[in-house]
Amino acid sequence: MKTTRPKSSSRPAPSRELAKLRALLSKAEETLRAIRTGDVDTLVVAGKRGRQVFTLQGAEHAYRVLIESMNEGALTLTADMMVLYANQCFARMVKCPLEQLMGSSLRRFLSSADRATLRPLLKRIVPSGSKIQVLLHAGDGSQMPVQISIRPLARNGINRATISMVVTDQTEARYNEEMLRTLTHRVVQAQEVERGRVALELHDTITQPLCAILLRCQALADKLPVGDGPAKGEAMKLREMLGETAKEVERISRDLRPGVLEHLGLVEVLRGTSTEFAKRMGVSLKLACVELTTRLPADIELTLYRILQEALKNVEKHTRARHVTVHLTKPGHIVQLTIKDDGMGFNPDHHLTRQKGKAGLGLLSMRERATYVGGTLRVKSTRRAGTEIEIRIPLPPGAKAA
């Protein structure tokens, strides 16, 4: 009987196939590990349509490390304020666990007023971005002043609009600003004390001697014989010069510390200042003042007077105005002073933000004075269309009169 040996199969031995599968599995596990750790930026997949390149989420690993190390809060959210991503710094700001932030709404950390202000900015984001200052309401009930910088965020493959935010803690900046404002107020108070001292010195040591010299000069002119015409004429001219000098010194003294303000009140000093300015500058000035039945607090009267002084000084130096109107009104528990001119006009924002020279210092001092007494100052001006300055100061209940 003849036996035949079975033919060898073309299929690989089971041990060899198993080793091959193990090698493929090891390579797949290595690829997955690299994807998870962010070591892989892109992945090339060969298919029926040829090679396709995919950018992996792990490619952002380096950027995530950078964002997590920031000292500012970072957010990614939708236009309806749903948080898609937040870093640990923002979680610490709002005192909320990071896992509870993802998928929640930013609204829970904002007041209704801040939400209303932020909503249109999220719907119409400009490519250059925008900024807003709000109060964050943390989970423990505390509040933090922050500045939010908003920019559109492009993401490939996601049709839903996403927005990036950088949240900066403004607590220290607000504290420094408050300290600077307090220092400014002390400087203003020191200036007023010094102005009063200088005004008194001018009156006692210069004005009075000038008046005495003026009388002696007049007496000398009277004693000169009529026939000595040139000498008598020179004496009369000297008397006139001394008189003008005495008036100018008196005006400076009055501007430094107006006695009319202390004794007769705000309306009289506004009227006197406006009349003197109109005569000296040849400008048409219309003054309209509401009748005040009681005196305003002394610090408010002085603030309004100083702001009028600064506004008229700006008209004199810069605007080339021919007509000025000054209105003092008292709507309810608010006193309002409006100064309007038909001069050259300017860009208020440009003047307030300039760092070189002295441009904008007048507006800044007026704004600081208004803030000092709890008021606000609004400047409306355009090129060749005049300027309007409006000061509104609320009257405190039971305020002590001047």
Secondary structure, DSSP 8 states (H G I E B T S, - for coil): ---------SS--HHHHHHHHHHHHHHHHHHHHHHHHT--SEEEEEETTEEEEEE-GGGGHHHHHHHHT-SSEEEEEETT-BEEEE-HHHHHHHT--HHHHTTSBGGGGS-HHHHHHHHHHHHS--TT-EEEEEEEE-TTS-EEEEEEEEEEE--TT--S-EEEEEEEE-HHHHHHHHHHHHHHHHHHHHHHHHHHHHHHHIIIIIIHHHHHHHHHHHHHHHHS-TT-HHHHHHHHHHHHHHHHHHHHHHHHHHHHS-HHHHHH-HHHHHHHHHHHHHHHHT-EEEEEE---SS---HHHHHHHHHHHHHHHHHIIIII--SEEEEEEE--TTEEEEEEEE-S----HHHHHH--STTTTHHHHHHHHHHHHTT-EEEEEE-TTS-EEEEEEEE--TT----
